[in-house]
Amino acid sequence: MKSLNFIVAFLILIVTSCKNENTIDITSDLNTIENGLLPSILVKGDSVKSFNLVERMEHYNVPGVSIAIVENGKIKWAKGYGIANTKDSSKVNANTLFQAGSISKPVAALAALKLVESGSVDIDEDVNIYLKEWNIPESDFTQEEKVTLKRLLTHTAGMTVHGFPGYQQTDTFPSINEVLNGDGNTPKIFVDTIPGSIWRYSGGGYTVMEKMIEDVSGLPLDEYMSKNILEAIGMKNSTYEQPLGSEHHSNASAAYDSDGKIIEGLWHNYPEQAAAGLWTTPTDLAKYCIEIQQILAGKENGVLSKETIEKMLTKHKNDWGLGPSIQWEQDSLIFRHGGKNAGFTNNLISFANRGNAVIVMTNADNGGKLIGEILISVSNYYNWGISNPRVVEVIEVEEDKLNNLVGKYLLDFQVPDIGDYIIDIEIKDNKLFVTDPNNGDTSVLNALEELKFIDLENGDEVVFQLGGDRVGILWNNSFQFNKIE
């Protein structure tokens, strides 16, 4: 009896010791990562100061954050921070649902690839063959090249509509056919360039994919995803149901704008389910990452075959796979995707072959800036090399030269619901201070060169153009402004 008691006590000691070691290990991870946030841009020569996660949440007006870390093929830790809903004071925890935004796309892509594996769909065939009551309009662009599932998944189908703003709770909720026909709050979805000729991100293309899945399977997308993908992966806390069922409301985070104010109606709804309609958690998205990793490592009876997953992670134009974006090669291969809905901003980064991943979800429009700092901290701590601060060297520009750049600038095209888009630039503390009255944003521009400036907080780069009586601005190499006074 004494020897039996000794053995039992010894086993308890071992289990307790292992548990304590694991708890200490995770506590160390959390403490270091939570206090190791760094700005995405550092100035050469400046002392480097790290920040606390809660401090930066307040700085960026981000009420809630949820993070999951995968290491060696297992979820190492998952934790929520802050407030999920200021109306009822509910807090974010690891099980709080967030809108995934465009991370909906690579998860929904698994459903389309499932139909390919079953022989129901040919990935290189004209998708109009599979579409029933709605078809992609034929045009000069589709005479020789067709819209295929492969092109839809890789954003090379030549289809219109980048993304979707969603619908408020009081809005009429359109059908998928109405969205495709432009009878919702976005334009009609059609082909406006030769399929296969260019890469261009298209949420509209994924909405066509959604329609194809429904027509071929005979099920609404959310039902097909639940039965064939989410349950198979173990994503029990996820749904593509739109609008979100009332049974999930108490566990769902509200959405917040750039000022940290709650969005009217708590969140927007998205009939474009494949493109933007997934409600999920970082933990469930971690299970998605682990499933892909395990299948590549030889897991049998996975949600898809190894051959299909390898094709999914093969680079096409702009380093895009069949759903996710692809980065690096071989052992360092990464699949990733960001997500942005009204009041939600997220990011997922996963190694394909190393068993590591990080998923960060936020309930705020300003979440992207915070996520960048979190990823730097995570990358530094685990030595993953996925995110490092950019180091820049700033210079002083003489004030009389800065004075030449002061004034009001007009964007060279009209903006819907705004019209003339004008920003104002003045000098403060020998730096250019930009006020955008259209959205209330302000930017401080530091000089990299005499006419080239950078916003150290968000990385925006601005080049001033001087020529004769004309002064112009090229913002982020994309938006042209001209000085009007």
Wavefront OBJ file of the C-alpha trace (Angstrom):
o trace
v 0.000 0.000 0.000
v 2.848 2.368 0.903
v 4.563 1.740 -2.448
v 1.297 2.399 -4.295
v 0.799 5.682 -2.454
v 4.383 6.623 -3.245
v 3.847 5.945 -6.972
v 0.609 7.974 -7.021
v 2.292 10.875 -5.224
v 5.259 10.680 -7.597
v 2.976 10.809 -10.666
v 1.069 13.772 -9.241
v 4.380 15.547 -8.656
v 5.436 14.955 -12.273
v 2.104 16.200 -13.688
v 2.128 19.264 -11.419
v 5.724 20.023 -12.328
v 4.986 19.788 -16.057
v 1.908 21.953 -15.661
v 3.839 24.588 -13.722
v 6.647 24.583 -16.291
v 4.134 25.093 -19.099
v 2.360 27.871 -17.177
v 5.659 29.622 -16.474
v 6.682 29.257 -20.121
v 3.427 30.809 -21.407
v 3.515 33.542 -18.759
v 6.995 34.463 -19.944
v 5.760 34.532 -23.543
v 2.842 36.762 -22.652
v 4.792 39.200 -20.494
v 7.513 39.691 -23.075
v 5.191 39.993 -26.071
v 2.684 42.245 -24.300
v 5.472 44.639 -23.313
v 7.562 44.367 -26.459
v 5.518 46.284 -29.026
v 7.601 48.448 -31.357
v 6.544 51.068 -33.920
v 6.635 49.791 -37.482
v 8.980 52.666 -38.364
v 12.045 53.674 -36.349
v 14.210 56.737 -36.860
v 17.916 55.983 -37.227
v 19.830 57.200 -34.189
v 16.808 57.459 -31.915
v 16.625 55.344 -28.787
v 14.245 52.426 -29.180
v 11.331 52.383 -26.752
v 9.013 49.403 -26.529
v 5.359 49.755 -25.613
v 2.772 47.847 -23.614
v -0.129 46.317 -25.546
v -2.845 47.955 -23.437
v -1.150 51.349 -23.824
v -1.125 50.987 -27.602
v -4.748 49.848 -27.675
v -5.660 53.125 -25.997
v -3.322 55.101 -28.283
v -4.936 53.686 -31.437
v -8.548 53.675 -30.152
v -8.788 49.889 -30.301
v -11.210 48.626 -27.620
v -10.533 44.899 -28.066
v -7.862 42.497 -29.332
v -7.668 38.720 -29.548
v -4.492 36.769 -30.333
v -3.636 33.113 -30.949
v -0.153 31.638 -31.363
v 0.641 28.284 -32.977
v 4.023 26.731 -32.249
v 5.223 23.298 -33.358
v 1.818 22.483 -34.804
v -0.169 23.191 -31.629
v -1.991 26.180 -30.209
v 0.486 27.478 -27.624
v -1.713 30.217 -26.239
v -4.747 32.335 -27.022
v -5.867 35.404 -25.140
v -8.317 38.281 -25.394
v -7.728 41.856 -24.291
v -10.021 44.793 -23.623
v -13.697 45.371 -24.295
v -15.955 43.487 -26.704
v -19.041 45.622 -26.248
v -19.114 48.946 -24.391
v -22.917 48.827 -24.198
v -22.928 45.831 -21.870
v -19.276 46.075 -20.677
v -18.521 42.556 -21.901
v -14.829 41.770 -22.223
v -12.905 40.081 -25.027
v -11.851 36.518 -24.280
v -10.376 33.767 -26.434
v -13.887 32.684 -27.510
v -15.207 36.120 -28.525
v -16.378 36.171 -32.155
v -14.950 38.740 -34.558
v -15.768 39.404 -38.189
v -12.880 37.971 -40.198
v -13.300 40.348 -43.143
v -11.313 39.108 -46.129
v -9.824 36.213 -44.154
v -13.210 34.742 -45.072
v -11.800 34.198 -48.577
v -9.028 31.606 -48.001
v -11.275 29.612 -45.665
v -14.163 29.671 -48.165
v -11.702 28.667 -50.900
v -11.476 25.264 -49.205
v -15.132 24.663 -50.141
v -14.476 25.350 -53.815
v -11.420 23.078 -53.766
v -13.535 20.385 -52.073
v -15.859 20.464 -55.084
v -12.850 20.155 -57.375
v -11.635 17.078 -55.483
v -15.065 15.467 -55.734
v -15.064 15.962 -59.501
v -18.030 18.320 -59.378
v -16.011 21.261 -60.707
v -13.078 21.576 -63.110
v -10.796 24.307 -61.789
v -9.793 25.361 -65.338
v -13.275 25.279 -66.893
v -15.524 28.266 -67.644
v -17.481 28.803 -64.404
v -20.580 29.773 -66.387
v -21.021 26.043 -66.965
v -21.722 25.638 -63.246
v -23.757 28.802 -62.652
v -27.536 28.411 -62.939
v -29.890 31.390 -62.580
v -27.093 33.971 -62.891
v -24.222 34.029 -65.380
v -21.144 36.163 -65.936
v -22.078 38.488 -68.833
v -20.223 37.667 -72.034
v -18.202 40.497 -73.583
v -15.253 41.163 -75.865
v -13.002 40.356 -72.902
v -14.376 36.808 -72.549
v -14.377 35.823 -76.217
v -11.170 33.803 -76.005
v -10.286 33.678 -72.309
v -12.846 32.598 -69.719
v -13.432 33.142 -66.029
v -12.325 29.946 -64.294
v -12.350 28.903 -60.655
v -8.551 29.039 -60.589
v -8.653 32.645 -61.793
v -11.345 33.590 -59.293
v -9.298 32.133 -56.432
v -6.079 33.866 -57.529
v -7.689 37.258 -58.316
v -6.790 36.993 -61.994
v -10.304 36.591 -63.458
v -10.524 40.249 -64.520
v -13.614 40.824 -62.361
v -14.743 44.108 -60.847
v -15.550 45.272 -57.275
v -12.651 45.308 -54.852
v -14.575 45.029 -51.581
v -17.857 45.548 -49.765
v -18.951 48.104 -47.119
v -21.606 45.875 -45.576
v -25.147 46.786 -44.548
v -26.427 48.393 -41.382
v -29.000 46.531 -39.305
v -31.768 48.767 -40.657
v -30.782 48.275 -44.320
v -32.558 45.919 -46.691
v -30.452 42.759 -46.889
v -29.937 41.860 -50.576
v -29.673 38.374 -52.038
v -26.442 37.195 -53.612
v -28.025 37.627 -57.071
v -28.872 41.237 -56.245
v -25.269 41.841 -55.164
v -23.980 40.328 -58.402
v -26.366 42.478 -60.442
v -25.400 45.685 -58.637
v -28.764 46.043 -56.912
v -27.187 46.378 -53.462
v -24.796 49.110 -52.326
v -21.962 48.167 -54.706
v -21.699 48.206 -58.528
v -22.522 45.301 -60.799
v -19.905 42.527 -60.878
v -18.594 41.804 -64.356
v -15.411 41.240 -66.376
v -13.671 44.412 -67.551
v -10.312 43.006 -68.658
v -9.103 39.810 -70.289
v -9.257 36.941 -67.752
v -5.799 35.739 -66.806
v -4.039 38.878 -68.063
v -3.519 40.732 -64.764
v -3.740 40.337 -60.995
v -6.325 42.572 -59.343
v -7.875 41.940 -55.954
v -11.582 41.258 -56.372
v -14.122 40.548 -53.667
v -16.576 40.470 -56.557
v -14.777 37.442 -57.966
v -15.156 35.599 -54.665
v -18.859 36.407 -54.692
v -19.079 34.677 -58.072
v -17.229 31.746 -56.484
v -19.793 31.718 -53.675
v -22.610 31.542 -56.209
v -20.884 28.652 -57.976
v -20.516 26.708 -54.708
v -24.196 27.174 -53.916
v -25.361 26.207 -57.409
v -23.191 23.083 -57.569
v -23.768 21.882 -53.996
v -27.434 22.881 -53.754
v -26.766 24.394 -50.311
v -26.410 27.963 -49.044
v -22.726 28.741 -48.519
v -22.975 28.919 -44.731
v -24.556 25.446 -44.583
v -22.031 23.927 -46.975
v -19.139 25.487 -45.033
v -20.503 24.270 -41.700
v -21.055 20.669 -42.811
v -18.027 20.142 -45.035
v -15.274 22.476 -43.857
v -15.686 24.116 -40.447
v -16.813 20.998 -38.564
v -14.165 18.872 -40.265
v -11.412 21.231 -39.122
v -12.847 21.633 -35.634
v -13.794 25.293 -36.088
v -16.796 24.935 -33.785
v -16.849 28.620 -32.884
v -17.188 29.879 -36.464
v -20.026 30.568 -38.879
v -20.663 32.139 -42.273
v -24.269 32.840 -41.286
v -25.301 36.341 -42.397
v -26.911 38.120 -40.695
v -25.447 36.521 -37.578
v -27.952 34.335 -35.731
v -29.276 35.745 -32.462
v -27.867 32.777 -30.523
v -24.347 34.124 -31.237
v -24.979 37.771 -30.385
v -23.974 37.574 -26.720
v -20.601 36.124 -27.744
v -19.919 38.531 -30.645
v -17.782 41.639 -30.430
v -19.198 44.975 -31.481
v -17.371 46.998 -34.158
v -15.674 50.368 -33.592
v -14.675 53.204 -35.909
v -11.314 54.995 -36.076
v -12.262 57.166 -33.095
v -13.101 54.138 -30.979
v -16.840 54.801 -31.199
v -19.228 51.894 -31.484
v -20.774 51.406 -34.927
v -24.515 51.933 -35.092
v -26.282 48.596 -34.782
v -23.096 47.052 -33.271
v -21.807 45.756 -36.629
v -22.541 45.591 -40.347
v -23.938 42.554 -42.141
v -22.398 41.026 -45.273
v -24.430 39.024 -47.794
v -21.095 38.547 -49.606
v -20.337 35.621 -47.306
v -17.330 34.072 -49.079
v -15.650 37.445 -49.471
v -16.349 38.939 -46.045
v -18.974 37.020 -44.050
v -17.062 34.761 -41.647
v -17.501 35.224 -37.891
v -14.698 33.425 -36.044
v -11.958 33.550 -33.405
v -8.149 33.490 -33.599
v -8.273 30.041 -31.996
v -10.487 28.664 -34.773
v -8.317 30.288 -37.441
v -5.335 28.668 -35.727
v -7.080 25.320 -36.286
v -7.363 26.206 -39.990
v -3.612 26.856 -40.083
v -2.823 23.631 -38.222
v -5.026 21.607 -40.597
v -3.072 22.907 -43.602
v 0.245 22.245 -41.842
v -0.742 18.707 -40.850
v -1.978 17.780 -44.322
v 1.336 18.922 -45.807
v 3.119 16.830 -43.165
v 1.234 13.696 -44.286
v -2.043 13.704 -42.344
v -4.558 11.354 -43.934
v -8.285 12.059 -44.186
v -7.777 15.791 -43.885
v -10.294 18.313 -45.139
v -8.447 18.209 -48.491
v -5.699 16.032 -49.951
v -2.007 16.872 -49.759
v -1.924 17.271 -53.540
v -4.719 19.865 -53.411
v -3.093 21.784 -50.543
v 0.207 21.869 -52.433
v -1.618 23.354 -55.419
v -3.375 25.795 -53.112
v 0.007 27.048 -51.900
v 1.562 27.378 -55.363
v 2.291 30.959 -56.397
v 0.442 32.553 -59.301
v 0.489 36.217 -60.343
v 1.451 38.622 -57.538
v 2.474 35.638 -55.369
v -1.133 34.585 -54.813
v -2.282 31.023 -54.208
v -5.715 29.432 -54.466
v -7.107 31.564 -51.650
v -4.243 32.904 -49.526
v -1.323 35.145 -50.384
v 1.996 33.270 -50.539
v 5.359 34.436 -49.203
v 8.876 32.966 -49.376
v 9.738 29.417 -50.488
v 10.247 25.785 -49.420
v 10.767 25.344 -45.651
v 10.124 29.056 -45.085
v 6.892 29.060 -47.134
v 4.164 31.217 -45.596
v 0.454 31.527 -46.400
v -1.294 34.633 -45.131
v -4.258 36.965 -45.457
v -5.510 40.175 -43.921
v -9.107 41.082 -43.199
v -10.960 44.399 -43.000
v -14.683 44.921 -42.424
v -16.344 48.029 -41.019
v -14.987 48.208 -37.463
v -12.893 45.034 -37.640
v -9.237 44.620 -38.705
v -7.331 41.318 -38.645
v -4.273 39.446 -39.856
v -3.296 35.798 -40.227
v 0.261 34.637 -40.938
v 1.161 30.939 -40.986
v 4.229 28.958 -41.933
v 3.262 26.017 -44.112
v 5.984 23.599 -43.004
v 7.303 24.853 -39.653
v 4.157 24.485 -37.546
v 4.056 28.135 -36.499
v 1.362 30.791 -36.949
v -0.005 34.004 -35.487
v -3.529 35.352 -35.777
v -4.519 38.791 -34.472
v -8.099 40.074 -34.580
v -9.262 43.538 -33.488
v -12.666 45.193 -33.218
v -11.577 48.558 -34.634
v -10.944 50.402 -37.885
v -7.550 51.477 -36.483
v -6.564 47.905 -35.681
v -4.086 47.622 -38.539
v -1.542 49.937 -36.943
v -1.719 48.046 -33.656
v -1.516 44.672 -35.396
v 1.704 45.742 -37.103
v 3.297 46.432 -33.717
v 2.003 43.154 -32.236
v 3.453 41.184 -35.153
v 6.857 42.789 -34.633
v 6.779 41.786 -30.959
v 5.684 38.213 -31.748
v 8.267 37.880 -34.519
v 11.058 39.173 -32.293
v 10.157 36.905 -29.384
v 9.834 33.676 -31.360
v 12.574 34.625 -33.856
v 10.276 33.983 -36.828
v 11.550 36.796 -39.037
v 8.072 37.655 -40.298
v 7.994 41.315 -39.280
v 10.688 43.859 -38.465
v 10.586 47.625 -38.005
v 11.666 49.752 -40.938
v 14.554 52.087 -40.046
v 14.562 55.489 -41.776
v 16.824 58.511 -41.625
v 15.063 61.871 -41.363
v 16.557 65.277 -42.190
v 15.808 68.899 -41.382
v 14.488 71.097 -44.205
v 14.869 74.869 -44.078
v 11.662 76.615 -43.070
v 11.553 78.852 -46.166
v 11.550 75.722 -48.323
v 8.812 74.173 -46.202
v 6.770 77.356 -46.664
v 6.622 76.630 -50.404
v 4.727 73.425 -49.599
v 2.112 74.913 -47.260
v -1.464 75.286 -48.497
v -4.628 73.485 -49.536
v -4.448 70.542 -51.952
v -7.217 69.037 -54.087
v -7.362 65.350 -55.037
v -7.485 64.999 -58.818
v -10.744 63.026 -58.839
v -14.147 63.324 -57.187
v -14.845 61.069 -54.225
v -18.332 59.505 -53.893
v -20.428 61.136 -51.138
v -17.725 63.807 -50.656
v -17.032 65.420 -54.016
v -13.951 67.673 -53.892
v -11.427 66.043 -51.541
v -9.235 68.766 -50.037
v -6.474 68.494 -47.431
v -4.653 71.313 -45.628
v -0.894 71.464 -44.930
v 0.797 73.811 -42.453
v 4.090 73.959 -40.523
v 4.416 72.952 -36.866
v 7.737 72.405 -35.099
v 9.607 72.471 -38.426
v 7.482 69.585 -39.732
v 4.582 69.466 -42.147
v 1.250 68.960 -40.414
v -1.554 67.588 -42.600
v -5.224 67.948 -41.683
v -7.840 65.908 -43.539
v -11.258 67.480 -42.746
v -12.998 64.738 -44.744
v -12.354 62.118 -42.080
v -10.776 64.074 -39.211
v -7.347 62.438 -39.658
v -4.115 64.309 -39.043
v -0.588 63.396 -40.154
v 2.848 64.677 -39.220
v 5.302 64.460 -42.110
v 9.037 64.125 -41.465
v 11.486 64.772 -44.291
v 13.439 61.897 -45.830
v 14.635 64.192 -48.613
v 13.947 67.838 -49.431
v 10.695 66.963 -51.239
v 10.061 63.463 -49.881
v 8.324 62.978 -46.533
v 7.026 60.157 -44.367
v 4.394 59.765 -41.658
v 6.334 57.836 -39.003
v 3.161 56.442 -37.462
v 1.545 54.780 -40.475
v 4.323 54.742 -43.082
v 2.557 56.947 -45.618
v 5.071 58.481 -48.043
v 4.478 61.838 -49.714
v 6.442 63.317 -52.623
v 6.003 66.997 -53.482
v 6.197 68.045 -57.130
v 7.470 71.541 -57.973
v 7.330 72.856 -61.510
v 6.801 76.466 -62.566
v 3.703 77.762 -60.806
v 2.450 74.255 -60.077
v 2.821 72.422 -56.783
v 1.553 68.869 -56.507
v 1.653 65.899 -54.149
v 1.857 62.199 -54.933
v 0.583 60.389 -51.847
v 1.769 56.785 -51.435
v 2.589 56.723 -55.143
v -1.143 56.401 -55.772
v -3.099 59.588 -55.094
v -2.379 62.833 -56.937
v -3.160 66.135 -55.227
v -2.666 69.629 -56.673
v -2.215 72.838 -54.684
v -5.191 75.173 -55.049
v -4.250 77.968 -52.606
l 1 2 3 4 5 6 7 8 9 10 11 12 13 14 15 16 17 18 19 20 21 22 23 24 25 26 27 28 29 30 31 32 33 34 35 36 37 38 39 40 41 42 43 44 45 46 47 48 49 50 51 52 53 54 55 56 57 58 59 60 61 62 63 64 65 66 67 68 69 70 71 72 73 74 75 76 77 78 79 80 81 82 83 84 85 86 87 88 89 90 91 92 93 94 95 96 97 98 99 100 101 102 103 104 105 106 107 108 109 110 111 112 113 114 115 116 117 118 119 120 121 122 123 124 125 126 127 128 129 130 131 132 133 134 135 136 137 138 139 140 141 142 143 144 145 146 147 148 149 150 151 152 153 154 155 156 157 158 159 160 161 162 163 164 165 166 167 168 169 170 171 172 173 174 175 176 177 178 179 180 181 182 183 184 185 186 187 188 189 190 191 192 193 194 195 196 197 198 199 200 201 202 203 204 205 206 207 208 209 210 211 212 213 214 215 216 217 218 219 220 221 222 223 224 225 226 227 228 229 230 231 232 233 234 235 236 237 238 239 240 241 242 243 244 245 246 247 248 249 250 251 252 253 254 255 256 257 258 259 260 261 262 263 264 265 266 267 268 269 270 271 272 273 274 275 276 277 278 279 280 281 282 283 284 285 286 287 288 289 290 291 292 293 294 295 296 297 298 299 300 301 302 303 304 305 306 307 308 309 310 311 312 313 314 315 316 317 318 319 320 321 322 323 324 325 326 327 328 329 330 331 332 333 334 335 336 337 338 339 340 341 342 343 344 345 346 347 348 349 350 351 352 353 354 355 356 357 358 359 360 361 362 363 364 365 366 367 368 369 370 371 372 373 374 375 376 377 378 379 380 381 382 383 384 385 386 387 388 389 390 391 392 393 394 395 396 397 398 399 400 401 402 403 404 405 406 407 408 409 410 411 412 413 414 415 416 417 418 419 420 421 422 423 424 425 426 427 428 429 430 431 432 433 434 435 436 437 438 439 440 441 442 443 444 445 446 447 448 449 450 451 452 453 454 455 456 457 458 459 460 461 462 463 464 465 466 467 468 469 470 471 472 473 474 475 476 477 478 479 480 481 482 483 484 485
